[in-house]
Amino acid sequence: MELVINGQQREFAELSETSTVSDLLAVLQLKGDRVALERNGEIVSRAAWGETRIADGDKVEIVHFVGGGVGSF
């Protein structure tokens, strides 16, 4: 399956027409609690990841949140 991830075209042999957003995140080894995802211009809620199928040619934007910040003084 070919997808455009954050503007870059990528091929995923592990994914098929029955794959979901959750499957994509697993292949990318991303933790769901630190990710926001948009598919074809629409935000996909975390609750819908397991039922939202991805299709060949989909455009996916993934934002990965990183912890950190200013320490206490």
QUIVEN-V741551 format. One record per residue. N is the residue number from 1. SS is DSSP state (a for helix, b for strand, c for the rest). PSI is psi in whole degrees, 0 to 359 (999 if undefined). OMEGA is omega in whole degrees, 0 to 359 (none if undefined). Layout:
# QUIVEN-V741551
N SS PSI OMEGA
N SS PSI OMEGA
This chain:
# QUIVEN-V741551
1 c 135 176
2 b 130 178
3 b 155 172
4 b 112 182
5 b 117 180
6 c 44 176
7 c 357 180
8 b 128 179
9 b 131 180
10 b 151 178
11 b 138 182
12 c 100 179
13 c 337 184
14 c 346 185
15 c 151 180
16 c 184 182
17 c 347 178
18 c 2 182
19 c 150 181
20 b 174 175
21 a 319 178
22 a 319 178
23 a 318 179
24 a 313 180
25 a 325 177
26 a 317 179
27 a 322 180
28 c 355 180
29 c 45 177
30 c 137 178
31 c 129 184
32 a 336 182
33 a 355 181
34 a 23 187
35 b 142 167
36 b 143 187
37 b 139 176
38 b 133 179
39 b 121 180
40 c 43 175
41 c 0 180
42 b 134 178
43 b 135 177
44 b 119 181
45 c 149 180
46 a 323 180
47 a 336 184
48 a 358 184
49 c 320 183
50 c 343 181
51 c 353 180
52 c 111 181
53 b 149 174
54 c 152 183
55 c 155 178
56 c 130 178
57 c 355 179
58 c 148 175
59 b 120 185
60 b 129 174
61 b 128 181
62 b 128 175
63 b 125 181
64 b 119 181
65 c 137 180
66 c 133 179
67 c 169 178
68 c 194 179
69 c 195 183
70 c 130 178
71 c 164 179
72 c 151 181
73 c 999 none
